[in-house]
Amino acid sequence: MAAILCNGIGKLCSSTCDALGSILSLPCKACGIACDGVTQALKSPFCLYLTVAMGLNIPPVIFAGQAVANGGGCNVALQWLLINAFFCIVNVAAAVYISGKVVHDPNDDVDGGDNDAPYIEATMESNKTEQQQQQSSSGIKKFWQGPFTTADETRVVKSLTKVGRVRDVLCYDPMVAVYIIIGIFYIIWQSMGFSRMNQAADCGGGEEQLITRALSCGFLFISLGATAFGCSVCCLR
């Protein structure tokens, strides 16, 4: 009786730990997927594009944080800076996504991740670890393939060169299409920043200087970002 009770408690604790481990590891898995793309991009000519994107979009986020820390004396300026910070975060995420999609070679993906045999409780612990690694690899593969990519489209992408993948990503990727629309609003928002800067100057408090710096980074990214992306594409082999 005592052995049955201890065995049941042991299974309950083991199941609880496995569930908590799966939940707690989700951020690490997401970080691993992003790091996989960033690492490959940093080893490629897209390092230049990522450097420009991060170097010119992270400072406006910091400026927005400074405005919040100062108490937001001018609501007009604070609103513009916060929305601009959101656009900048999207720019960085899009740069990582586009770079990762282009430099990620689908032919390097390990096939069979979706056809793995189900885990049987009686297998050894090493088999469980191997299955978890295969599932992680399969998740990374699915991420870079895209959630809307069919099997036929995957076979076509595998036959493309890196330059061909640039065209495929820019012209046919749904997430990039959404980012292009967001990018149009980003350019409009930068233009609106001049009027918000003048309004902030009337309020006082120094927020107009933060907007001026954010605008400088924004228009530099619009010009240098496109140039850096073009240079990165030209350097692809």
Backbone bond lengths (Angstrom), bond angles and torsions (degrees), N, CA, C in turn:
res aa  C-N    CA-C-N  psi(-1)  N-CA   C-N-CA  omega(-1)  CA-C   N-CA-C  phi
1 M - - - 1.469 - - 1.532 110.41 -
2 A 1.345 115.06 -45.48 1.460 119.37 -179.45 1.526 110.64 -64.79
3 A 1.356 115.67 -36.74 1.459 119.43 -179.65 1.526 110.55 -66.77
4 I 1.332 116.78 -40.57 1.476 120.54 178.68 1.515 110.36 -63.86
5 L 1.356 116.01 -42.54 1.460 120.65 179.87 1.524 110.90 -63.46
6 C 1.318 116.82 -45.55 1.470 120.48 -180.00 1.528 111.23 -65.02
7 N 1.351 115.20 -37.97 1.462 119.43 178.90 1.530 110.74 -64.30
8 G 1.337 117.04 -41.19 1.467 120.85 178.70 1.522 112.05 -65.47
9 I 1.325 115.75 -42.80 1.472 119.35 178.35 1.522 110.24 -64.21
10 G 1.342 115.93 -39.36 1.462 119.62 179.40 1.523 111.95 -63.11
11 K 1.353 116.60 -42.60 1.463 120.10 178.40 1.528 111.13 -65.37
12 L 1.350 116.22 -38.57 1.457 120.03 179.17 1.524 111.02 -64.05
13 C 1.321 116.18 -44.86 1.469 120.10 178.66 1.524 111.27 -63.76
14 S 1.348 115.56 -40.83 1.464 119.57 -179.83 1.528 111.04 -63.88
15 S 1.327 116.15 -43.41 1.476 120.08 179.27 1.517 110.75 -64.25
16 T 1.343 116.40 -40.79 1.458 120.08 179.54 1.524 111.08 -63.68
17 C 1.316 116.42 -43.34 1.470 120.28 179.43 1.522 111.64 -65.17
18 D 1.355 116.12 -39.18 1.464 119.23 178.07 1.530 111.07 -63.73
19 A 1.346 116.34 -41.03 1.462 120.11 179.88 1.526 111.16 -65.98
20 L 1.336 115.77 -44.98 1.469 119.26 178.47 1.523 111.20 -64.14
21 G 1.327 116.51 -38.38 1.458 119.96 178.97 1.519 111.96 -63.84
22 S 1.346 116.28 -39.65 1.463 119.75 178.73 1.524 110.96 -65.19
23 I 1.344 116.19 -40.85 1.472 119.68 -179.19 1.521 110.77 -68.50
24 L 1.332 116.01 -45.79 1.465 119.71 -177.73 1.524 112.72 -68.60
25 S 1.325 117.07 -24.02 1.467 119.84 -178.40 1.520 113.02 -85.51
26 L 1.350 117.54 -8.60 1.465 119.74 -179.18 1.522 112.58 -59.07
27 P 1.363 119.93 -47.24 1.477 118.40 177.19 1.521 112.84 -59.96
28 C 1.341 116.49 -36.92 1.463 119.39 179.33 1.520 111.11 -66.47
29 K 1.350 116.89 -38.91 1.459 119.73 178.16 1.523 110.52 -64.73
30 A 1.350 116.60 -42.97 1.465 119.86 178.19 1.521 110.69 -63.23
31 C 1.330 115.92 -41.63 1.466 119.99 177.71 1.529 110.77 -64.21
32 G 1.331 115.98 -36.80 1.459 119.79 179.22 1.516 112.03 -64.64
33 I 1.343 116.95 -39.65 1.463 120.57 178.27 1.518 110.05 -63.44
34 A 1.339 116.51 -45.48 1.464 119.95 179.89 1.524 111.05 -65.64
35 C 1.332 116.22 -42.68 1.471 119.60 -179.61 1.513 111.64 -64.72
36 D 1.345 116.77 -33.20 1.458 119.92 178.24 1.528 110.25 -61.20
37 G 1.341 116.29 -46.25 1.460 119.31 179.14 1.511 112.70 -68.25
38 V 1.348 116.89 -41.40 1.462 120.41 -179.01 1.530 110.35 -65.04
39 T 1.348 116.53 -40.73 1.462 119.71 -179.78 1.520 111.50 -62.00
40 Q 1.341 115.69 -44.48 1.460 118.89 178.71 1.524 111.09 -65.65
41 A 1.341 116.13 -37.76 1.461 119.43 -179.39 1.525 111.48 -68.60
42 L 1.337 116.61 -37.82 1.464 119.56 -179.70 1.523 111.77 -68.19
43 K 1.318 116.87 -23.24 1.464 120.55 176.99 1.519 111.81 -86.24
44 S 1.317 117.17 -2.54 1.453 122.27 -176.91 1.525 109.86 -113.54
45 P 1.336 117.92 176.04 1.469 119.96 176.07 1.519 114.00 -61.22
46 F 1.338 118.33 -15.47 1.453 120.59 179.78 1.520 112.24 -73.05
47 C 1.315 117.14 -0.86 1.457 121.04 173.33 1.528 110.26 -57.47
48 L 1.337 117.04 -39.03 1.464 121.38 178.98 1.522 110.79 -62.69
49 Y 1.326 116.79 -45.84 1.468 121.16 -179.07 1.525 111.12 -64.54
50 L 1.333 116.93 -42.87 1.463 119.86 179.31 1.526 111.23 -65.05
51 T 1.319 116.66 -38.94 1.469 120.30 179.70 1.524 110.93 -62.80
52 V 1.331 116.51 -44.24 1.474 120.54 178.81 1.520 110.22 -65.55
53 A 1.331 116.91 -43.91 1.463 120.40 -177.55 1.525 111.42 -62.94
54 M 1.322 116.80 -45.88 1.460 119.47 -178.57 1.528 111.16 -74.29
55 G 1.329 116.89 -39.56 1.464 119.86 -177.51 1.511 114.11 -66.68
56 L 1.345 117.49 -26.15 1.465 120.60 -177.86 1.529 113.50 -105.51
57 N 1.326 118.00 -7.76 1.463 120.14 179.54 1.529 113.38 -108.73
58 I 1.313 117.62 -22.45 1.464 119.41 177.93 1.535 111.77 -72.47
59 P 1.359 119.74 -41.72 1.472 119.04 179.43 1.530 114.49 -56.58
60 P 1.360 121.18 -42.57 1.472 119.14 177.44 1.520 113.44 -60.10
61 V 1.339 116.88 -31.67 1.473 119.48 175.90 1.530 109.75 -65.63
62 I 1.331 115.76 -39.32 1.468 120.21 177.24 1.524 110.58 -65.64
63 F 1.343 117.22 -39.36 1.469 120.47 178.99 1.522 110.81 -62.71
64 A 1.333 116.99 -38.82 1.461 120.32 177.39 1.523 110.45 -64.23
65 G 1.337 116.25 -39.69 1.463 119.20 177.16 1.514 112.35 -64.37
66 Q 1.333 116.74 -36.47 1.459 120.21 177.19 1.527 110.83 -65.22
67 A 1.339 116.40 -38.99 1.469 119.66 178.54 1.517 111.02 -64.19
68 V 1.324 116.50 -40.45 1.470 120.18 177.63 1.525 110.31 -65.77
69 A 1.331 116.63 -41.09 1.467 120.50 179.86 1.522 111.97 -66.06
70 N 1.336 116.67 -30.10 1.468 120.12 179.03 1.524 113.13 -77.59
71 G 1.299 116.78 -4.07 1.462 119.84 178.05 1.511 114.21 98.20
72 G 1.343 118.01 -2.29 1.462 120.25 177.99 1.513 112.54 59.33
73 G 1.341 117.23 57.52 1.456 120.77 -178.46 1.513 113.76 -60.16
74 C 1.323 117.48 -29.53 1.459 122.12 179.16 1.527 108.05 -118.61
75 N 1.323 116.65 111.41 1.459 120.83 -176.39 1.523 112.21 -63.70
76 V 1.340 116.19 -35.14 1.459 120.04 -179.95 1.527 110.30 -63.09
77 A 1.315 116.40 -45.34 1.464 120.79 179.88 1.524 111.14 -67.21
78 L 1.336 116.65 -43.07 1.456 120.48 -179.22 1.526 111.02 -62.34
79 Q 1.331 116.47 -42.21 1.464 119.87 179.33 1.527 111.01 -61.99
80 W 1.345 116.33 -44.25 1.459 119.35 -178.91 1.536 110.58 -64.44
81 L 1.312 117.17 -42.78 1.465 121.13 -178.24 1.528 111.83 -65.34
82 L 1.331 117.11 -39.80 1.462 120.21 -178.96 1.531 110.86 -68.10
83 I 1.327 117.11 -45.27 1.467 119.40 178.35 1.522 110.31 -65.75
84 N 1.326 116.54 -37.68 1.464 119.81 177.30 1.522 111.14 -64.09
85 A 1.335 117.04 -36.90 1.468 120.86 177.15 1.527 110.34 -62.79
86 F 1.340 116.79 -39.34 1.470 120.11 177.22 1.529 110.55 -61.27
87 F 1.328 116.75 -45.43 1.461 120.47 178.25 1.532 110.97 -60.38
88 C 1.322 116.79 -39.05 1.465 120.83 -179.10 1.525 111.53 -66.22
89 I 1.325 116.43 -39.56 1.462 119.87 176.98 1.522 110.21 -63.37
90 V 1.334 116.29 -40.33 1.469 120.27 176.80 1.524 110.45 -63.07
91 N 1.328 117.31 -39.55 1.465 120.64 178.75 1.520 111.87 -60.76
92 V 1.331 116.22 -43.18 1.464 120.07 179.52 1.524 110.53 -65.78
93 A 1.342 115.99 -45.52 1.469 119.77 179.80 1.526 110.78 -61.64
94 A 1.329 117.00 -40.12 1.462 120.31 179.66 1.524 111.09 -67.59
95 A 1.328 116.94 -37.44 1.468 119.94 178.36 1.527 110.59 -63.33
96 V 1.328 116.64 -42.94 1.467 120.65 178.34 1.527 110.19 -64.67
97 Y 1.337 116.45 -42.90 1.467 120.83 -177.65 1.526 111.16 -65.54
98 I 1.338 117.04 -49.60 1.465 120.75 -177.62 1.525 110.41 -63.88
99 S 1.334 116.95 -44.50 1.462 120.16 179.73 1.526 111.04 -62.39
100 G 1.332 115.91 -44.05 1.459 119.51 179.44 1.510 112.99 -64.06
101 K 1.341 116.82 -39.82 1.458 120.63 179.30 1.525 111.59 -64.51
102 V 1.331 116.41 -38.01 1.464 119.98 -176.28 1.528 111.29 -73.88
103 V 1.331 117.18 -45.93 1.469 120.26 -174.44 1.524 112.26 -83.24
104 H 1.358 117.35 -16.15 1.462 119.57 179.39 1.519 109.65 -74.46
105 D 1.321 116.69 120.29 1.460 121.65 -179.60 1.523 109.53 -90.07
106 P 1.349 119.13 112.93 1.471 120.26 -179.35 1.514 113.60 -61.18
107 N 1.344 117.21 -22.94 1.458 119.91 -179.98 1.525 112.12 -69.64
108 D 1.346 116.79 -16.40 1.464 120.31 178.28 1.518 112.39 -83.98
109 D 1.348 116.19 -9.40 1.451 119.22 -178.99 1.523 110.20 -68.53
110 V 1.316 115.42 142.66 1.463 120.71 178.65 1.503 108.33 -86.58
111 D 1.328 116.60 114.35 1.455 120.92 178.92 1.520 110.00 -73.57
112 G 1.300 113.09 158.94 1.455 118.95 177.16 1.492 113.24 94.37
113 G 1.385 117.69 0.86 1.447 119.33 -179.86 1.505 112.62 -63.64
114 D 1.381 115.70 -29.00 1.453 119.80 -178.26 1.525 112.00 -88.96
115 N 1.367 117.14 -8.94 1.457 119.94 -176.13 1.521 111.57 -110.53
116 D 1.320 116.23 18.43 1.460 119.64 -179.44 1.523 109.76 -64.46
117 A 1.302 116.09 145.96 1.455 119.77 176.37 1.509 109.28 -66.92
118 P 1.337 118.08 145.84 1.464 120.25 -179.94 1.515 111.05 -63.80
119 Y 1.303 113.17 148.96 1.469 119.41 -178.47 1.527 110.06 -69.46
120 I 1.309 116.05 130.24 1.459 122.23 178.21 1.515 107.91 -108.04
121 E 1.281 115.11 132.74 1.464 120.33 -173.23 1.509 111.80 -58.95
122 A 1.326 117.78 -27.33 1.456 120.67 -175.05 1.516 112.82 -80.10
123 T 1.348 119.27 -6.68 1.462 120.47 -179.09 1.507 110.17 -71.70
124 M 1.340 114.62 166.59 1.452 120.25 -177.88 1.515 110.19 -76.00
125 E 1.326 118.17 162.93 1.458 123.69 -178.41 1.528 110.42 -64.07
126 S 1.325 118.03 -32.68 1.458 120.96 179.76 1.520 111.29 -65.02
127 N 1.333 117.34 -36.03 1.464 120.91 177.35 1.516 110.75 -66.71
128 K 1.328 116.97 -35.54 1.461 120.65 178.19 1.519 110.29 -65.29
129 T 1.339 116.58 -43.23 1.464 120.34 178.54 1.518 111.21 -63.21
130 E 1.339 116.45 -41.31 1.467 120.87 179.44 1.521 110.85 -63.26
131 Q 1.340 116.94 -39.34 1.459 120.33 179.45 1.519 110.84 -66.28
132 Q 1.325 117.61 -39.71 1.450 121.16 178.14 1.520 111.06 -62.57
133 Q 1.341 117.48 -39.77 1.449 121.04 177.59 1.515 111.00 -65.69
134 Q 1.342 117.96 -38.58 1.452 121.55 177.99 1.521 110.81 -66.04
135 Q 1.332 117.58 -39.43 1.453 120.90 178.26 1.517 110.80 -65.70
136 S 1.346 116.96 -39.04 1.458 120.47 177.50 1.523 110.85 -64.18
137 S 1.350 116.09 -43.17 1.467 120.01 177.62 1.514 111.28 -62.94
138 S 1.341 115.97 -39.37 1.461 119.90 178.36 1.522 111.34 -65.19
139 G 1.349 116.37 -37.22 1.459 119.69 178.32 1.510 112.31 -65.11
140 I 1.350 116.19 -41.15 1.460 120.21 177.49 1.523 110.42 -63.81
141 K 1.344 115.97 -41.51 1.463 120.11 179.47 1.524 110.54 -61.66
142 K 1.332 116.84 -45.88 1.456 119.80 -179.77 1.516 111.57 -64.14
143 F 1.341 117.19 -36.24 1.460 120.21 -179.05 1.517 110.65 -63.35
144 W 1.333 116.99 -49.29 1.461 119.46 -176.52 1.518 111.62 -74.42
145 Q 1.334 118.30 -23.75 1.463 119.10 173.54 1.514 111.15 -71.03
146 G 1.324 116.83 -31.42 1.454 120.61 179.82 1.513 111.14 102.04
147 P 1.348 116.93 145.43 1.466 119.78 -176.35 1.513 113.42 -72.04
148 F 1.336 118.32 -15.58 1.453 120.87 -176.54 1.531 112.44 -108.12
149 T 1.330 117.74 10.75 1.455 121.96 -175.57 1.517 110.37 -86.87
150 T 1.331 116.94 127.54 1.457 122.05 177.17 1.520 109.90 -86.63
151 A 1.335 115.41 171.50 1.463 119.70 -179.72 1.525 111.21 -64.96
152 D 1.333 117.03 -40.06 1.464 119.84 178.89 1.518 111.04 -64.13
153 E 1.336 116.92 -41.47 1.461 120.31 178.98 1.522 110.83 -65.23
154 T 1.340 117.19 -34.01 1.464 120.58 178.32 1.510 110.99 -64.64
155 R 1.340 117.16 -40.98 1.458 120.26 178.21 1.521 111.26 -64.54
156 V 1.344 117.29 -35.89 1.462 120.56 178.17 1.519 110.48 -67.11
157 V 1.349 116.90 -43.83 1.459 121.01 -179.05 1.522 110.72 -62.96
158 K 1.339 117.16 -36.92 1.465 120.02 -179.70 1.525 111.94 -63.26
159 S 1.328 116.65 -25.62 1.465 120.22 -178.92 1.521 112.45 -86.62
160 L 1.337 117.62 -4.23 1.458 120.50 -177.06 1.529 110.96 -88.13
161 T 1.333 115.20 152.27 1.459 120.49 170.44 1.523 108.34 -80.93
162 K 1.332 116.71 177.02 1.457 119.70 179.30 1.520 111.22 -62.73
163 V 1.332 116.74 -40.65 1.465 119.55 177.94 1.523 109.93 -64.74
164 G 1.325 116.93 -37.90 1.461 119.95 176.35 1.507 112.06 -65.14
165 R 1.339 117.28 -34.70 1.465 120.07 178.26 1.529 111.20 -68.72
166 V 1.345 117.21 -29.53 1.460 119.97 175.73 1.523 109.93 -60.52
167 R 1.319 116.37 -48.26 1.464 120.53 178.53 1.523 110.76 -62.88
168 D 1.333 116.34 -41.88 1.457 120.30 -178.84 1.527 111.19 -63.90
169 V 1.353 116.75 -42.51 1.469 120.35 -179.23 1.522 111.16 -67.80
170 L 1.322 117.09 -45.64 1.460 120.57 -175.64 1.515 112.39 -71.10
171 C 1.318 117.91 -30.43 1.466 120.75 -173.56 1.525 113.60 -99.07
172 Y 1.330 118.28 -27.86 1.461 119.59 -169.85 1.523 114.50 -124.00
173 D 1.317 118.98 -8.28 1.465 120.04 -178.80 1.528 109.66 -79.73
174 P 1.355 118.68 122.49 1.468 121.00 -178.30 1.525 113.40 -61.74
175 M 1.335 116.97 -37.01 1.455 119.42 -179.15 1.523 111.46 -68.13
176 V 1.324 116.87 -35.76 1.457 119.95 176.06 1.523 110.16 -68.35
177 A 1.334 117.20 -35.49 1.464 120.39 177.19 1.529 110.68 -61.66
178 V 1.332 115.98 -41.34 1.474 119.52 177.47 1.523 109.94 -64.82
179 Y 1.347 116.14 -40.56 1.468 119.11 -179.89 1.527 111.68 -65.03
180 I 1.318 117.89 -34.64 1.467 120.07 177.85 1.527 110.40 -61.61
181 I 1.324 115.79 -41.17 1.475 119.54 177.45 1.529 110.01 -64.15
182 I 1.336 116.39 -44.41 1.467 120.09 177.58 1.522 110.32 -61.97
183 G 1.342 116.71 -37.75 1.457 120.60 179.19 1.519 112.92 -62.70
184 I 1.326 116.60 -35.10 1.475 119.97 176.60 1.522 109.95 -63.54
185 F 1.332 116.31 -45.24 1.461 119.76 177.68 1.531 110.78 -64.80
186 Y 1.328 117.16 -32.83 1.464 121.09 178.12 1.525 110.78 -62.74
187 I 1.323 116.75 -43.77 1.470 120.23 178.96 1.530 110.24 -64.57
188 I 1.334 116.56 -41.75 1.468 120.23 177.70 1.523 110.26 -62.11
189 W 1.334 116.11 -40.75 1.462 120.65 -178.97 1.522 111.43 -65.35
190 Q 1.334 116.57 -35.66 1.462 119.57 176.60 1.528 110.47 -64.64
191 S 1.318 116.61 -39.58 1.468 120.16 178.57 1.519 111.22 -65.17
192 M 1.323 116.20 -36.44 1.464 120.37 178.47 1.525 111.34 -69.77
193 G 1.322 116.96 -16.83 1.456 120.21 -177.16 1.518 113.64 -65.51
194 F 1.343 117.64 -26.07 1.467 119.41 -179.82 1.527 111.20 -66.22
195 S 1.332 116.97 -42.53 1.466 119.34 177.99 1.522 111.01 -68.36
196 R 1.334 116.49 -37.78 1.466 119.49 177.74 1.531 110.53 -66.27
197 M 1.308 117.27 -32.34 1.460 120.79 178.71 1.528 110.48 -66.20
198 N 1.349 116.81 -41.59 1.464 120.59 178.37 1.529 111.16 -66.50
199 Q 1.323 116.65 -38.48 1.469 120.10 177.58 1.521 110.90 -66.58
200 A 1.324 116.47 -37.53 1.469 119.95 179.07 1.520 111.18 -67.49
201 A 1.334 116.87 -32.36 1.466 120.00 178.29 1.524 110.76 -64.26
202 D 1.334 116.84 -34.64 1.468 120.60 178.03 1.527 111.58 -71.30
203 C 1.327 116.31 -29.23 1.468 119.93 -179.89 1.527 111.58 -74.54
204 G 1.340 116.93 -32.46 1.453 120.09 -173.69 1.517 110.64 80.15
205 G 1.293 116.36 175.84 1.459 120.95 178.61 1.513 114.09 101.55
206 G 1.336 117.54 -10.27 1.458 119.96 175.90 1.512 115.76 88.23
207 E 1.366 117.72 3.54 1.463 119.05 179.85 1.518 112.53 -66.52
208 E 1.364 116.96 -25.01 1.467 118.50 -179.75 1.529 111.23 -64.24
209 Q 1.332 116.94 -29.56 1.466 119.57 177.28 1.527 110.87 -69.11
210 L 1.330 116.79 -37.96 1.453 120.25 177.10 1.528 110.92 -64.83
211 I 1.338 116.17 -40.23 1.470 119.33 178.27 1.524 110.36 -66.22
212 T 1.339 116.47 -39.88 1.465 119.82 179.01 1.526 110.83 -60.43
213 R 1.327 117.03 -43.41 1.469 120.28 179.23 1.526 110.95 -66.60
214 A 1.334 115.72 -41.03 1.465 119.23 179.54 1.522 110.93 -65.02
215 L 1.329 116.98 -39.28 1.461 120.47 177.68 1.525 111.17 -64.84
216 S 1.313 116.66 -38.73 1.466 120.05 178.36 1.530 110.46 -61.24
217 C 1.332 116.00 -45.07 1.463 119.70 177.95 1.524 111.00 -65.15
218 G 1.346 116.31 -38.92 1.456 120.15 -177.69 1.518 112.82 -63.92
219 F 1.328 117.42 -50.01 1.461 119.94 -178.19 1.528 111.39 -71.87
220 L 1.327 117.45 -29.53 1.458 119.30 173.49 1.524 110.70 -65.67
221 F 1.330 117.04 -39.21 1.461 119.96 178.65 1.526 110.87 -66.74
222 I 1.333 117.33 -39.29 1.459 120.06 179.95 1.533 110.87 -60.70
223 S 1.330 116.26 -40.39 1.467 120.12 -178.84 1.522 112.14 -84.78
224 L 1.325 116.67 -54.29 1.461 119.99 -176.80 1.521 112.28 -71.40
225 G 1.333 117.52 -31.51 1.459 119.83 179.41 1.517 111.45 -63.01
226 A 1.336 116.61 -45.75 1.466 119.93 177.97 1.527 110.74 -64.32
227 T 1.337 116.40 -39.72 1.466 120.15 178.95 1.526 111.16 -64.83
228 A 1.336 116.45 -44.99 1.469 120.37 -179.73 1.524 110.92 -64.45
229 F 1.335 117.05 -38.04 1.466 119.86 178.50 1.525 110.13 -64.58
230 G 1.329 116.40 -43.56 1.460 119.89 177.88 1.522 112.47 -61.73
231 C 1.324 116.50 -41.93 1.468 120.42 177.79 1.504 111.64 -64.72
232 S 1.339 117.51 -38.70 1.459 121.10 179.00 1.518 110.85 -64.88
233 V 1.340 116.66 -40.37 1.462 120.26 178.44 1.531 110.90 -64.99
234 C 1.332 115.56 -41.69 1.465 119.91 -179.56 1.531 111.94 -64.07
235 C 1.324 117.37 -28.05 1.465 121.07 -177.88 1.518 112.78 -88.56
236 L 1.342 117.85 -3.07 1.454 120.17 179.13 1.525 110.54 -68.22
237 R 1.330 115.24 146.80 1.468 120.69 176.93 1.504 109.78 -123.96
